[in-house]
Amino acid sequence: MENAKLSPKAAAFAGALLWGSGVFLVALVNRFHQGYGADFLQMLDSIYPGYQAVPALRQVVFGTGYALIDGAIAGFLFAVLYNFCACCKSCKKDNSTE
């Protein structure tokens, strides 16, 4: 498994799905059972401009949209950073054998 690389595009998609679905599920459950995930949603309220941690369908959609974008960026950056670190490690290995 020498020089294994991650696809930044696939990692961005996976990150968007993972984070977006997590935020969506917590916000949706909170809509019907107020108090569920309230601290988590308050944290998102402090991070995402314009999002309010209230049990309204519009805010569920708004928070999910933010989370999809946020997850995609995080997944992309993770893959790029991983590929950079994997390259540096394999480059050091190649140079040390000479």
Helices and strands as residue ranges (DSSP letters): H 8-32, H 38-47, H 57-96
